Amino acid sequence: MMSVNEKNSWQFDERQEGLRGQAFRHGYIAAIIVIIVRMVLASSGIVWAEAFTQELIWLFVLVTVVSCELHLRGAYFGRAMMRKFFMCIWCICTSITLALPIIDLCSGEPAIQNGMLTQNGGMIAIGLLMAANAACALARHLRHPER
Amino acid sequence: MAKNLRLKSARAAKDMTQKDLAEAVAATRQTINAIEQGEYNPSIRLCVAICKALGKTLDELFWEDGNDVSK
């Protein structure tokens, strides 16, 4: 029987496949909810951010929903080194995404203007979603530390 | 779901770590740990593989009775 080694294989055992299936099913449901919310907002004429920023935030909402569930339920990357690499890159990107708009915020650039998120506000929202993702990964790591 | 202490003791009797058993049945250490902790209900295919690896029957390892430790 072929061995499934967590550190050196892209293969997932039945539990991991099940976790992935459930997480992506929930992501699919979240995508449907996001589409409905976007439709309702668009038909009501509510504009809460620039079009590009809105789409980016919705995208990150979906990514965060799926990846947080994967982290919290104990799913793992196919390769442990790849996981550490991705998490390092993700933490660096999160820090930059959050730090730059917060510096702008401190220097007086608003996050919300005329009832809409500014580009600065959009970056903060995305940074917070990324930070939530990193926090879930950290929580998972503390619960099941890599050997 | 109850903790599976019989699986844990059968594995210990064979002097196998969770990782050894996981490799023998093509699963991960986390999955074996989850089964022992009663956090995961394995498929019949995985149960049979575990039984073969430990030289036990399905009844001996997976049949729940009143003596099982509830979580």
Backbone of each chain as ProteinMPNN parsed JSONL, in Angstrom:
{"seq_chain_A": "MMSVNEKNSWQFDERQEGLRGQAFRHGYIAAIIVIIVRMVLASSGIVWAEAFTQELIWLFVLVTVVSCELHLRGAYFGRAMMRKFFMCIWCICTSITLALPIIDLCSGEPAIQNGMLTQNGGMIAIGLLMAANAACALARHLRHPER", "coords_chain_A": {"N_chain_A": [[0.847, -1.201, 0.0], [0.504, 2.223, -0.781], [2.361, 4.724, 0.853], [1.249, 7.483, 2.812], [2.761, 10.304, 3.354], [2.967, 13.023, 5.387], [4.818, 15.047, 5.11], [6.025, 14.81, 2.624], [4.311, 14.465, 0.433], [1.72, 14.892, -1.984], [-0.558, 13.65, -1.618], [-3.68, 13.025, -0.007], [-5.22, 11.732, 2.891], [-8.3, 9.925, 3.661], [-9.658, 11.419, 5.603], [-8.59, 13.98, 5.334], [-9.359, 14.53, 2.72], [-12.085, 14.572, 3.096], [-12.347, 16.78, 4.826], [-11.525, 18.816, 3.111], [-13.476, 18.664, 1.144], [-15.767, 19.411, 2.61], [-15.077, 22.007, 3.389], [-14.832, 23.33, 0.907], [-17.412, 23.013, -0.025], [-18.784, 24.624, 1.785], [-17.581, 27.004, 1.067], [-18.621, 27.297, -1.483], [-21.313, 27.681, -0.892], [-21.024, 30.074, 0.495], [-20.172, 31.664, -1.621], [-22.473, 31.778, -3.174], [-24.119, 33.203, -1.429], [-22.693, 35.611, -1.334], [-22.977, 36.456, -3.998], [-25.741, 36.894, -4.08], [-25.993, 38.948, -2.152], [-24.469, 40.937, -3.398], [-26.037, 41.355, -5.655], [-28.375, 42.344, -4.477], [-27.416, 44.7, -3.28], [-26.52, 46.062, -5.567], [-28.897, 46.34, -7.024], [-30.258, 47.964, -5.295], [-28.909, 50.249, -5.552], [-26.839, 50.871, -3.895], [-23.679, 51.985, -3.257], [-20.761, 51.099, -1.898], [-18.075, 51.138, -2.06], [-15.298, 51.676, -4.325], [-15.642, 50.071, -7.535], [-13.627, 48.141, -8.185], [-12.374, 47.791, -5.702], [-14.513, 46.805, -4.205], [-14.973, 44.311, -5.483], [-12.57, 43.076, -4.955], [-12.608, 42.892, -2.179], [-14.839, 41.22, -1.776], [-13.829, 38.929, -2.964], [-11.71, 38.335, -1.226], [-13.169, 37.846, 1.056], [-14.404, 35.418, 0.455], [-12.141, 33.782, 0.088], [-11.117, 33.911, 2.656], [-13.154, 32.708, 4.182], [-13.091, 30.02, 3.276], [-10.361, 29.299, 3.683], [-9.983, 29.776, 6.412], [-11.69, 27.889, 7.52], [-10.456, 25.562, 6.608], [-7.987, 25.763, 7.939], [-8.789, 25.756, 10.671], [-10.049, 23.317, 10.945], [-8.024, 21.584, 10.679], [-6.787, 20.904, 8.261], [-4.08, 20.294, 5.988], [-1.239, 21.503, 4.123], [0.069, 19.949, 1.16], [2.774, 19.632, 1.341], [4.94, 20.049, 4.051], [7.009, 21.943, 4.197], [6.28, 23.682, 2.192], [4.001, 24.725, 3.289], [4.994, 26.189, 5.457], [6.47, 28.052, 4.031], [4.457, 29.343, 2.501], [2.95, 30.4, 4.603], [4.74, 32.177, 5.75], [5.105, 34.009, 3.639], [2.487, 34.871, 3.435], [2.083, 36.12, 5.939], [3.913, 38.217, 5.768], [2.857, 39.652, 3.575], [0.365, 40.308, 4.706], [1.154, 41.964, 6.816], [2.283, 44.118, 5.394], [0.074, 44.921, 3.859], [-1.643, 45.777, 5.87], [-0.114, 47.62, 7.299], [0.641, 49.805, 5.594], [-1.847, 51.261, 4.843], [-2.618, 51.961, 7.443], [-0.621, 53.651, 8.267], [-1.104, 55.721, 6.455], [-3.626, 56.382, 7.388], [-3.032, 57.393, 9.893], [-1.711, 59.635, 9.1], [-3.723, 61.238, 8.324], [-5.327, 60.582, 6.137], [-8.534, 59.585, 5.163], [-10.493, 56.611, 5.999], [-13.07, 56.134, 5.382], [-15.222, 57.9, 3.287], [-17.726, 60.117, 2.396], [-19.655, 58.174, 2.923], [-18.593, 55.962, 1.724], [-16.137, 53.374, 1.357], [-12.807, 54.357, 1.189], [-9.918, 53.993, -0.949], [-7.944, 53.488, 0.82], [-9.42, 52.589, 3.048], [-10.46, 50.271, 1.949], [-8.139, 48.785, 1.632], [-7.491, 48.392, 4.299], [-9.651, 46.813, 5.112], [-9.217, 44.532, 3.546], [-6.73, 43.822, 4.546], [-7.442, 43.179, 7.175], [-9.017, 40.934, 6.742], [-7.084, 39.234, 5.712], [-5.472, 39.105, 7.959], [-7.167, 37.769, 9.696], [-7.197, 35.294, 8.506], [-4.498, 34.576, 8.843], [-4.456, 34.483, 11.613], [-6.119, 32.316, 12.121], [-4.572, 30.298, 11.014], [-2.427, 30.406, 12.746], [-3.663, 29.725, 15.146], [-4.357, 27.126, 14.575], [-1.828, 26.051, 14.282], [-0.832, 26.297, 16.87], [-2.5, 24.562, 18.146], [-2.086, 22.117, 16.891], [0.936, 21.577, 16.715], [3.592, 21.57, 14.297], [5.749, 18.813, 13.915]], "CA_chain_A": [[0.0, 0.0, 0.0], [1.334, 3.424, -0.877], [2.374, 5.487, 2.095], [0.915, 8.907, 2.756], [3.638, 11.009, 4.27], [2.514, 14.422, 5.462], [5.854, 16.001, 4.737], [6.551, 14.665, 1.278], [3.356, 13.935, -0.519], [0.555, 15.692, -2.31], [-1.74, 12.827, -1.405], [-4.395, 13.279, 1.238], [-5.993, 10.561, 3.284], [-9.755, 10.116, 3.548], [-10.109, 12.487, 6.491], [-8.203, 15.249, 4.726], [-10.234, 14.749, 1.552], [-13.399, 14.942, 3.633], [-12.252, 18.162, 5.325], [-11.475, 19.71, 1.948], [-14.802, 18.655, 0.51], [-16.698, 20.208, 3.421], [-14.68, 23.431, 3.345], [-15.163, 23.896, -0.407], [-18.869, 23.085, -0.104], [-19.176, 25.841, 2.511], [-17.136, 28.125, 0.235], [-19.585, 27.394, -2.583], [-22.508, 28.315, -0.304], [-20.661, 31.474, 0.77], [-20.131, 32.364, -2.916], [-23.868, 32.046, -3.561], [-24.595, 34.294, -0.555], [-22.023, 36.837, -1.789], [-23.612, 36.867, -5.262], [-27.066, 37.442, -3.748], [-25.791, 40.243, -1.472], [-24.02, 41.899, -4.42], [-27.202, 41.674, -6.492], [-29.287, 43.194, -3.69], [-26.78, 46.019, -3.152], [-26.494, 46.71, -6.889], [-30.262, 46.731, -7.414], [-30.676, 49.057, -4.407], [-28.093, 51.422, -5.883], [-25.893, 51.176, -2.804], [-22.258, 51.861, -3.628], [-20.043, 51.238, -0.63], [-16.646, 51.299, -2.36], [-15.045, 51.617, -5.771], [-15.991, 48.743, -8.064], [-12.487, 47.226, -8.07], [-12.179, 47.498, -4.268], [-15.621, 45.926, -3.802], [-14.751, 42.938, -5.982], [-11.407, 42.535, -4.241], [-13.033, 42.554, -0.809], [-15.678, 40.009, -1.855], [-12.932, 37.802, -3.251], [-10.986, 37.991, -0.006], [-14.139, 37.261, 1.996], [-14.555, 33.994, 0.109], [-10.866, 33.105, 0.385], [-10.991, 33.828, 4.115], [-14.116, 31.712, 4.685], [-12.611, 28.663, 2.979], [-9.064, 28.977, 4.282], [-10.125, 29.708, 7.874], [-12.268, 26.583, 7.86], [-9.412, 24.557, 6.391], [-7.007, 25.858, 9.034], [-9.351, 25.416, 11.982], [-10.421, 21.905, 11.0], [-6.813, 20.764, 10.698], [-6.281, 20.497, 6.947], [-2.684, 20.691, 5.85], [-0.699, 21.571, 2.776], [0.659, 18.678, 0.742], [4.161, 19.584, 1.79], [5.078, 20.873, 5.25], [7.88, 23.085, 3.912], [5.483, 24.585, 1.366], [3.08, 25.388, 4.207], [5.749, 27.209, 6.183], [6.823, 29.085, 3.056], [3.239, 30.109, 2.203], [2.53, 31.154, 5.78], [5.676, 33.306, 5.889], [4.76, 34.988, 2.594], [1.162, 35.42, 3.776], [2.243, 37.037, 7.081], [4.602, 39.422, 5.276], [1.876, 40.398, 2.767], [-0.639, 40.85, 5.626], [1.763, 43.093, 7.537], [2.411, 45.25, 4.465], [-1.284, 45.367, 3.492], [-2.228, 46.503, 6.998], [0.742, 48.718, 7.784], [0.635, 50.98, 4.712], [-3.015, 52.122, 5.038], [-2.678, 52.485, 8.817], [0.278, 54.827, 8.254], [-1.871, 56.775, 5.765], [-4.718, 56.771, 8.286], [-2.433, 58.236, 10.937], [-1.308, 60.924, 8.516], [-4.93, 62.026, 8.072], [-6.137, 60.126, 4.994], [-9.673, 58.868, 5.763], [-10.82, 55.259, 5.537], [-14.44, 56.237, 4.852], [-15.515, 59.257, 2.825], [-19.046, 60.187, 1.748], [-20.347, 56.895, 3.095], [-17.934, 54.898, 0.93], [-14.763, 53.04, 1.72], [-11.79, 54.875, 0.277], [-8.94, 52.944, -1.302], [-7.283, 53.215, 2.096], [-10.338, 51.765, 3.826], [-10.512, 48.966, 1.294], [-6.897, 48.065, 1.966], [-7.59, 47.973, 5.71], [-10.607, 45.689, 5.155], [-8.529, 43.351, 3.0], [-5.691, 43.475, 5.522], [-8.075, 42.52, 8.323], [-9.4, 39.58, 6.306], [-5.833, 38.458, 5.637], [-5.02, 38.878, 9.337], [-8.042, 36.726, 10.254], [-6.693, 34.049, 7.933], [-3.226, 34.268, 9.509], [-4.763, 34.138, 13.009], [-6.636, 30.936, 12.116], [-3.415, 29.417, 10.771], [-1.639, 30.393, 13.985], [-4.433, 28.952, 16.126], [-4.225, 25.721, 14.185], [-0.45, 25.653, 14.547], [-0.67, 26.159, 18.314], [-3.265, 23.386, 18.561], [-1.4, 20.934, 16.347], [2.238, 22.048, 16.228], [4.347, 20.705, 13.383], [6.863, 18.169, 14.573]], "C_chain_A": [[0.885, 1.254, 0.0], [1.235, 4.246, 0.411], [1.971, 6.938, 1.869], [1.763, 9.606, 3.795], [3.293, 12.49, 4.245], [3.563, 15.373, 4.911], [6.199, 15.953, 3.266], [5.548, 14.139, 0.274], [2.234, 14.921, -0.775], [-0.709, 14.893, -2.045], [-2.381, 13.158, -0.064], [-5.16, 12.026, 1.603], [-7.478, 10.917, 3.312], [-10.262, 11.258, 4.421], [-9.796, 13.854, 5.885], [-9.065, 15.559, 3.502], [-11.625, 15.19, 2.0], [-13.42, 16.384, 4.119], [-12.281, 19.15, 4.165], [-12.836, 19.814, 1.273], [-15.782, 19.537, 1.27], [-16.368, 21.69, 3.329], [-15.074, 24.053, 1.999], [-16.681, 23.953, -0.618], [-19.374, 24.343, 0.602], [-18.75, 27.091, 1.731], [-18.1, 28.372, -0.918], [-20.87, 28.076, -2.091], [-22.229, 29.796, -0.03], [-20.637, 32.278, -0.528], [-21.546, 32.71, -3.384], [-24.428, 33.209, -2.735], [-23.998, 35.63, -1.008], [-22.674, 37.356, -3.075], [-24.978, 37.504, -4.98], [-26.928, 38.823, -3.104], [-25.377, 41.311, -2.485], [-25.202, 42.33, -5.303], [-28.145, 42.628, -5.772], [-28.717, 44.607, -3.587], [-26.818, 46.771, -4.482], [-27.894, 47.187, -7.284], [-30.794, 47.855, -6.523], [-29.904, 50.337, -4.695], [-27.123, 51.821, -4.789], [-24.471, 50.935, -3.294], [-21.448, 52.116, -2.365], [-18.523, 51.325, -0.811], [-16.503, 51.345, -3.879], [-15.264, 50.186, -6.253], [-14.855, 47.739, -7.863], [-12.27, 46.809, -6.617], [-13.269, 46.554, -3.768], [-15.342, 44.476, -4.203], [-13.603, 42.266, -5.235], [-11.795, 42.099, -2.827], [-13.904, 41.289, -0.821], [-14.817, 38.776, -2.096], [-12.207, 37.358, -1.983], [-11.921, 37.421, 1.066], [-14.265, 35.76, 1.735], [-13.289, 33.203, 0.425], [-10.733, 32.896, 1.892], [-11.925, 32.767, 4.69], [-13.55, 30.299, 4.506], [-11.316, 28.366, 3.735], [-9.132, 28.937, 5.801], [-10.699, 28.351, 8.277], [-11.223, 25.48, 7.697], [-8.398, 24.569, 7.54], [-7.585, 25.303, 10.325], [-9.717, 23.938, 12.082], [-9.215, 20.992, 10.869], [-6.382, 20.247, 9.346], [-4.832, 20.968, 6.82], [-2.314, 20.802, 4.38], [-0.101, 20.212, 2.439], [2.095, 18.535, 1.209], [4.344, 20.546, 2.962], [5.93, 22.11, 4.975], [7.118, 24.137, 3.121], [4.538, 25.385, 2.271], [3.798, 26.509, 4.943], [6.091, 28.375, 5.261], [5.608, 29.977, 2.772], [2.833, 30.975, 3.394], [3.443, 32.352, 6.013], [5.316, 34.403, 4.894], [3.445, 35.678, 2.954], [1.276, 36.437, 4.909], [2.928, 38.333, 6.642], [3.615, 40.291, 4.488], [0.817, 41.052, 3.659], [-0.097, 42.081, 6.345], [1.845, 44.313, 6.639], [1.03, 45.821, 4.149], [-1.931, 46.163, 4.624], [-1.43, 47.748, 7.373], [0.611, 49.976, 6.919], [-0.622, 51.844, 4.888], [-3.131, 52.688, 6.443], [-1.756, 53.709, 8.945], [-0.442, 56.005, 7.586], [-2.99, 57.316, 6.659], [-4.197, 57.726, 9.365], [-2.039, 59.612, 10.379], [-2.526, 61.717, 8.008], [-5.761, 61.6, 6.882], [-7.296, 59.278, 5.522], [-9.847, 57.459, 5.195], [-12.21, 55.23, 4.914], [-14.697, 57.699, 4.472], [-16.845, 59.227, 2.066], [-19.784, 58.845, 1.811], [-19.755, 55.745, 2.292], [-16.548, 54.623, 1.486], [-13.834, 53.69, 0.706], [-10.864, 53.71, -0.094], [-8.191, 52.499, -0.041], [-8.135, 52.278, 2.96], [-10.446, 50.355, 3.266], [-9.294, 48.125, 1.625], [-6.936, 47.57, 3.413], [-8.529, 46.764, 5.826], [-9.932, 44.408, 4.651], [-7.445, 42.873, 3.968], [-6.273, 42.745, 6.723], [-8.508, 41.093, 7.972], [-8.163, 38.675, 6.229], [-5.324, 38.135, 7.039], [-5.865, 37.791, 10.006], [-7.57, 35.352, 9.781], [-5.406, 33.617, 8.65], [-3.479, 33.842, 10.955], [-5.284, 32.706, 13.104], [-5.491, 29.941, 11.909], [-2.575, 29.297, 12.034], [-2.339, 29.552, 15.052], [-4.296, 27.463, 15.847], [-2.827, 25.209, 14.527], [-0.234, 25.427, 16.045], [-1.379, 24.904, 18.824], [-2.587, 22.091, 18.11], [-0.043, 21.36, 15.829], [2.913, 21.038, 15.312], [5.504, 20.088, 14.158], [8.143, 18.421, 13.792]], "O_chain_A": [[1.891, 1.315, 0.707], [0.154, 4.428, 0.97], [2.318, 7.538, 0.852], [1.498, 9.502, 4.993], [3.326, 13.126, 3.191], [3.226, 16.394, 4.311], [6.628, 16.961, 2.705], [5.926, 13.425, -0.654], [1.849, 15.689, 0.107], [-1.815, 15.402, -2.228], [-1.698, 13.526, 0.892], [-5.689, 11.336, 0.731], [-7.867, 12.049, 3.026], [-11.182, 11.98, 4.035], [-10.623, 14.766, 5.916], [-9.452, 16.706, 3.278], [-12.256, 16.05, 1.385], [-14.372, 17.123, 3.868], [-12.959, 20.177, 4.217], [-13.283, 20.894, 0.887], [-16.532, 20.31, 0.673], [-17.261, 22.528, 3.206], [-15.588, 25.171, 1.956], [-17.178, 24.84, -1.311], [-20.26, 25.038, 0.105], [-19.452, 28.102, 1.728], [-18.364, 29.518, -1.284], [-21.437, 28.929, -2.774], [-23.071, 30.657, -0.284], [-21.035, 33.443, -0.541], [-21.787, 33.792, -3.919], [-25.116, 34.084, -3.261], [-24.691, 36.646, -1.063], [-22.894, 38.559, -3.22], [-25.326, 38.527, -5.57], [-27.651, 39.755, -3.458], [-25.862, 42.441, -2.444], [-25.344, 43.503, -5.649], [-28.65, 43.587, -6.357], [-29.433, 45.59, -3.78], [-27.113, 47.965, -4.52], [-28.061, 48.288, -7.807], [-31.673, 48.612, -6.934], [-30.214, 51.391, -4.139], [-26.641, 52.953, -4.75], [-24.112, 49.827, -3.691], [-21.453, 53.224, -1.828], [-17.783, 51.554, 0.145], [-17.455, 51.09, -4.617], [-15.099, 49.225, -5.501], [-15.092, 46.614, -7.421], [-12.018, 45.64, -6.326], [-12.998, 45.624, -3.008], [-15.454, 43.552, -3.398], [-13.644, 41.075, -4.926], [-11.353, 41.055, -2.348], [-13.732, 40.401, 0.013], [-15.044, 37.718, -1.51], [-12.101, 36.164, -1.7], [-11.502, 36.605, 1.887], [-14.236, 34.946, 2.658], [-13.354, 32.097, 0.96], [-10.292, 31.84, 2.347], [-11.536, 32.013, 5.582], [-13.53, 29.495, 5.438], [-11.184, 27.31, 4.355], [-8.42, 28.152, 6.426], [-10.254, 27.74, 9.249], [-11.115, 24.582, 8.532], [-8.003, 23.518, 8.044], [-6.957, 24.483, 10.994], [-9.7, 23.365, 13.171], [-9.349, 19.77, 10.936], [-5.675, 19.242, 9.276], [-4.421, 21.926, 7.474], [-2.996, 20.26, 3.509], [0.2, 19.42, 3.332], [2.569, 17.423, 1.443], [3.954, 21.711, 2.884], [5.619, 23.2, 5.456], [7.284, 25.335, 3.347], [4.305, 26.572, 2.044], [3.294, 27.627, 5.046], [6.011, 29.538, 5.657], [5.709, 31.203, 2.797], [2.426, 32.125, 3.231], [2.983, 33.417, 6.424], [5.231, 35.578, 5.253], [3.3, 36.891, 2.804], [0.648, 37.495, 4.858], [2.561, 39.417, 7.095], [3.537, 41.502, 4.695], [0.412, 42.19, 3.421], [-0.779, 43.098, 6.471], [1.517, 45.421, 7.063], [0.829, 47.036, 4.165], [-2.676, 47.11, 4.374], [-1.994, 48.787, 7.718], [0.485, 51.082, 7.445], [-0.493, 53.054, 5.069], [-3.679, 53.775, 6.629], [-2.076, 54.672, 9.641], [-0.4, 57.133, 8.077], [-3.267, 58.515, 6.691], [-4.836, 58.724, 9.699], [-2.038, 60.612, 11.097], [-2.371, 62.742, 7.344], [-6.809, 62.194, 6.629], [-7.055, 58.329, 6.268], [-9.417, 57.155, 4.083], [-12.496, 54.414, 4.038], [-14.419, 58.612, 5.25], [-17.044, 58.387, 1.188], [-20.452, 58.447, 0.857], [-20.357, 54.676, 2.194], [-15.878, 55.512, 2.012], [-14.053, 53.584, -0.501], [-11.023, 52.592, 0.395], [-7.858, 51.328, 0.139], [-7.635, 51.306, 3.525], [-10.515, 49.376, 4.01], [-9.393, 46.922, 1.865], [-6.474, 46.469, 3.715], [-8.237, 45.811, 6.549], [-10.064, 43.343, 5.255], [-7.269, 41.673, 4.178], [-5.669, 41.801, 7.233], [-8.386, 40.173, 8.781], [-8.199, 37.511, 6.629], [-4.813, 37.043, 7.288], [-5.351, 36.989, 10.785], [-7.545, 34.386, 10.543], [-5.245, 32.452, 9.014], [-2.804, 32.95, 11.468], [-4.947, 31.972, 14.033], [-5.446, 28.885, 12.54], [-2.071, 28.22, 12.355], [-1.706, 28.774, 15.766], [-4.141, 26.652, 16.761], [-2.661, 24.084, 14.999], [0.455, 24.489, 16.446], [-0.944, 24.269, 19.784], [-2.526, 21.109, 18.85], [0.131, 21.498, 14.618], [2.822, 19.827, 15.513], [6.157, 20.758, 14.958], [9.21, 17.954, 14.189]]}, "seq_chain_B": "MAKNLRLKSARAAKDMTQKDLAEAVAATRQTINAIEQGEYNPSIRLCVAICKALGKTLDELFWEDGNDVSK", "coords_chain_B": {"N_chain_B": [[-18.542, 11.273, 20.462], [-16.945, 8.277, 21.519], [-13.712, 7.893, 23.06], [-11.188, 5.92, 21.509], [-9.785, 3.697, 23.14], [-9.034, 1.111, 22.918], [-7.874, 0.831, 20.444], [-5.658, 2.412, 20.812], [-4.284, 0.993, 22.829], [-3.846, -1.424, 21.515], [-2.164, -0.619, 19.496], [-0.011, 0.29, 21.011], [0.716, -2.124, 22.145], [1.797, -3.409, 19.99], [4.019, -1.991, 19.767], [4.06, 0.324, 18.218], [4.237, 3.6, 16.91], [1.984, 6.423, 16.518], [2.609, 7.5, 14.082], [3.916, 5.38, 12.795], [1.816, 3.554, 12.524], [0.122, 5.089, 10.978], [1.572, 5.306, 8.573], [1.566, 2.645, 7.847], [-1.055, 2.221, 7.129], [-1.596, 3.987, 5.151], [-2.374, 6.595, 5.89], [-2.579, 9.698, 7.758], [-0.686, 10.852, 10.611], [-2.208, 12.597, 12.114], [-4.791, 11.793, 11.512], [-4.908, 9.213, 12.615], [-4.554, 9.927, 15.268], [-6.875, 11.453, 15.612], [-8.814, 9.462, 15.355], [-8.241, 7.867, 17.583], [-8.807, 9.694, 19.582], [-11.462, 9.917, 19.318], [-12.496, 11.784, 17.611], [-12.862, 11.504, 14.962], [-14.649, 9.593, 12.634], [-13.782, 6.761, 11.169], [-13.652, 5.423, 7.754], [-14.942, 2.243, 6.617], [-13.054, 0.969, 5.127], [-10.62, 2.064, 6.016], [-10.747, 1.247, 8.662], [-10.547, -1.537, 8.377], [-7.99, -1.71, 7.283], [-6.476, -0.759, 9.438], [-7.046, -2.721, 11.342], [-5.863, -4.951, 10.097], [-3.198, -4.138, 10.095], [-2.671, -4.13, 12.796], [-3.214, -6.661, 13.556], [-5.719, -7.396, 14.549], [-9.296, -7.869, 15.034], [-12.232, -6.337, 13.542], [-14.267, -6.173, 15.432], [-12.817, -6.317, 17.814], [-11.448, -3.906, 17.867], [-13.183, -1.822, 17.07], [-15.832, -2.164, 17.838], [-18.298, -0.697, 19.645], [-19.008, -0.592, 23.117], [-20.55, -0.529, 26.395], [-18.359, 0.074, 27.95], [-16.76, 1.945, 26.803], [-14.93, 5.003, 26.785], [-16.487, 7.998, 27.157], [-16.321, 11.201, 25.507]], "CA_chain_B": [[-18.003, 9.952, 20.118], [-16.061, 7.826, 22.592], [-12.301, 7.682, 22.745], [-10.917, 4.522, 21.18], [-8.613, 3.292, 23.924], [-8.593, -0.23, 22.473], [-6.95, 1.049, 19.327], [-4.412, 2.944, 21.374], [-3.557, -0.067, 23.545], [-3.396, -2.416, 20.522], [-1.016, -0.014, 18.823], [1.094, 0.277, 21.97], [1.144, -3.524, 22.305], [2.625, -3.722, 18.808], [5.149, -1.066, 19.846], [4.004, 1.222, 17.061], [3.817, 4.979, 17.172], [0.883, 6.841, 15.636], [3.18, 7.716, 12.749], [4.149, 4.056, 12.203], [0.522, 2.999, 12.119], [-0.381, 5.921, 9.872], [2.268, 4.919, 7.346], [1.162, 1.282, 7.488], [-2.422, 2.191, 6.587], [-1.704, 5.075, 4.171], [-3.114, 7.74, 6.44], [-1.654, 10.613, 8.431], [-0.647, 10.731, 12.067], [-3.337, 13.354, 12.659], [-6.01, 10.988, 11.367], [-4.854, 8.153, 13.643], [-4.788, 10.614, 16.545], [-8.297, 11.833, 15.67], [-9.6, 8.241, 15.597], [-8.028, 7.469, 18.983], [-9.453, 10.675, 20.454], [-12.906, 9.881, 19.064], [-12.887, 12.996, 16.876], [-13.1, 11.168, 13.566], [-15.262, 8.289, 12.415], [-13.113, 6.316, 9.932], [-14.401, 4.581, 6.822], [-14.749, 0.806, 6.869], [-11.798, 0.609, 4.453], [-9.519, 2.425, 6.913], [-10.863, 0.369, 9.84], [-10.008, -2.852, 8.006], [-6.53, -1.553, 7.133], [-5.913, -0.643, 10.795], [-7.141, -4.051, 11.959], [-4.836, -5.819, 9.498], [-1.876, -3.678, 10.531], [-2.481, -4.427, 14.215], [-3.521, -8.068, 13.793], [-6.935, -7.491, 15.358], [-10.534, -7.903, 14.244], [-13.032, -5.108, 13.636], [-14.966, -6.194, 16.723], [-11.879, -6.045, 18.914], [-10.997, -2.507, 17.883], [-14.145, -0.766, 16.747], [-17.192, -2.388, 18.313], [-18.49, 0.105, 20.854], [-19.873, -1.133, 24.158], [-20.754, 0.382, 27.529], [-17.111, 0.386, 28.663], [-15.992, 2.97, 26.105], [-14.822, 6.275, 27.509], [-17.089, 9.102, 26.398], [-15.541, 12.44, 25.55]], "C_chain_B": [[-16.977, 9.558, 21.181], [-14.612, 7.712, 22.119], [-12.072, 6.205, 22.464], [-9.636, 4.078, 21.886], [-8.104, 1.92, 23.504], [-7.623, -0.127, 21.313], [-5.591, 1.513, 19.852], [-3.602, 1.826, 22.046], [-3.061, -1.135, 22.565], [-2.173, -1.894, 19.784], [0.214, -0.048, 19.741], [1.631, -1.143, 22.156], [2.031, -3.964, 21.153], [3.872, -2.847, 18.752], [5.226, -0.159, 18.613], [3.628, 2.621, 17.521], [2.631, 5.281, 16.263], [1.389, 6.996, 14.213], [3.414, 6.374, 12.043], [2.838, 3.472, 11.676], [-0.037, 3.774, 10.922], [0.274, 5.517, 8.556], [1.85, 3.534, 6.88], [-0.204, 1.248, 6.814], [-2.67, 3.318, 5.584], [-2.621, 6.197, 4.653], [-2.096, 8.685, 7.076], [-1.72, 10.4, 9.937], [-1.843, 11.441, 12.705], [-4.633, 12.553, 12.599], [-6.051, 9.882, 12.412], [-5.148, 8.766, 15.012], [-6.275, 10.963, 16.699], [-9.179, 10.614, 15.935], [-9.471, 7.833, 17.072], [-8.741, 8.421, 19.946], [-10.969, 10.688, 20.271], [-13.406, 11.099, 18.314], [-13.206, 12.705, 15.411], [-13.627, 9.748, 13.459], [-14.704, 7.727, 11.108], [-14.02, 5.478, 9.032], [-14.099, 3.119, 7.128], [-13.427, 0.336, 6.245], [-10.596, 0.89, 5.37], [-9.548, 1.554, 8.167], [-10.23, -0.997, 9.549], [-8.486, -2.783, 7.887], [-5.862, -1.484, 8.501], [-5.924, -2.008, 11.479], [-6.063, -4.987, 11.414], [-3.447, -5.431, 9.991], [-1.606, -4.067, 11.982], [-2.793, -5.885, 14.561], [-4.735, -8.267, 14.681], [-8.151, -7.59, 14.436], [-11.263, -6.56, 14.412], [-13.735, -5.038, 14.987], [-14.036, -5.785, 17.86], [-11.51, -4.565, 18.998], [-12.12, -1.484, 17.789], [-15.575, -1.011, 17.227], [-17.383, -1.656, 19.631], [-19.383, -0.633, 21.835], [-19.922, -0.135, 25.312], [-19.474, 0.802, 28.224], [-16.294, 1.486, 27.983], [-16.038, 4.293, 26.865], [-15.413, 7.389, 26.651], [-16.246, 10.348, 26.557], [-16.141, 13.423, 26.549]], "O_chain_B": [[-16.233, 10.402, 21.68], [-14.336, 7.469, 20.945], [-12.68, 5.342, 23.097], [-8.552, 4.085, 21.302], [-6.933, 1.588, 23.689], [-6.671, -0.9, 21.211], [-4.536, 1.069, 19.399], [-2.39, 1.726, 21.854], [-1.98, -1.692, 22.756], [-1.251, -2.654, 19.485], [1.321, -0.37, 19.31], [2.836, -1.348, 22.304], [2.918, -4.8, 21.328], [4.675, -2.942, 17.824], [6.296, 0.085, 18.056], [2.799, 2.793, 18.414], [2.31, 4.509, 15.359], [0.689, 6.668, 13.255], [3.146, 6.24, 10.849], [2.76, 2.971, 10.554], [-0.59, 3.195, 9.988], [-0.405, 5.399, 7.536], [1.783, 3.267, 5.681], [-0.484, 0.35, 6.019], [-3.813, 3.577, 5.208], [-3.503, 6.672, 3.937], [-0.889, 8.486, 6.942], [-2.684, 9.842, 10.461], [-2.415, 10.97, 13.688], [-5.463, 12.62, 13.505], [-7.09, 9.634, 13.023], [-5.893, 8.2, 15.812], [-6.856, 10.791, 17.77], [-10.174, 10.71, 16.653], [-10.461, 7.497, 17.722], [-9.22, 8.001, 20.999], [-11.677, 11.393, 20.991], [-14.593, 11.421, 18.365], [-13.752, 13.554, 14.707], [-13.123, 8.827, 14.102], [-15.112, 8.171, 10.035], [-15.014, 4.907, 9.48], [-13.126, 2.802, 7.811], [-12.769, -0.567, 6.761], [-9.683, 0.073, 5.486], [-8.498, 1.165, 8.678], [-9.481, -1.537, 10.363], [-7.78, -3.686, 8.334], [-4.804, -2.079, 8.708], [-4.946, -2.405, 12.113], [-5.429, -5.724, 12.169], [-2.618, -6.296, 10.273], [-0.46, -4.307, 12.362], [-2.655, -6.299, 15.712], [-4.778, -9.205, 15.478], [-8.045, -7.416, 13.222], [-10.948, -5.768, 15.3], [-13.794, -3.979, 15.612], [-14.409, -5.016, 18.746], [-11.286, -4.039, 20.089], [-12.022, -0.4, 18.364], [-16.44, -0.155, 17.043], [-16.712, -1.957, 20.618], [-20.389, -1.226, 21.448], [-19.394, 0.972, 25.207], [-19.47, 1.76, 28.997], [-15.265, 1.914, 28.506], [-17.037, 4.645, 27.492], [-14.913, 7.688, 25.566], [-15.561, 10.546, 27.56], [-15.618, 14.524, 26.721]]}, "name": "protein", "num_of_chains": 2, "seq": "MMSVNEKNSWQFDERQEGLRGQAFRHGYIAAIIVIIVRMVLASSGIVWAEAFTQELIWLFVLVTVVSCELHLRGAYFGRAMMRKFFMCIWCICTSITLALPIIDLCSGEPAIQNGMLTQNGGMIAIGLLMAANAACALARHLRHPERMAKNLRLKSARAAKDMTQKDLAEAVAATRQTINAIEQGEYNPSIRLCVAICKALGKTLDELFWEDGNDVSK"}
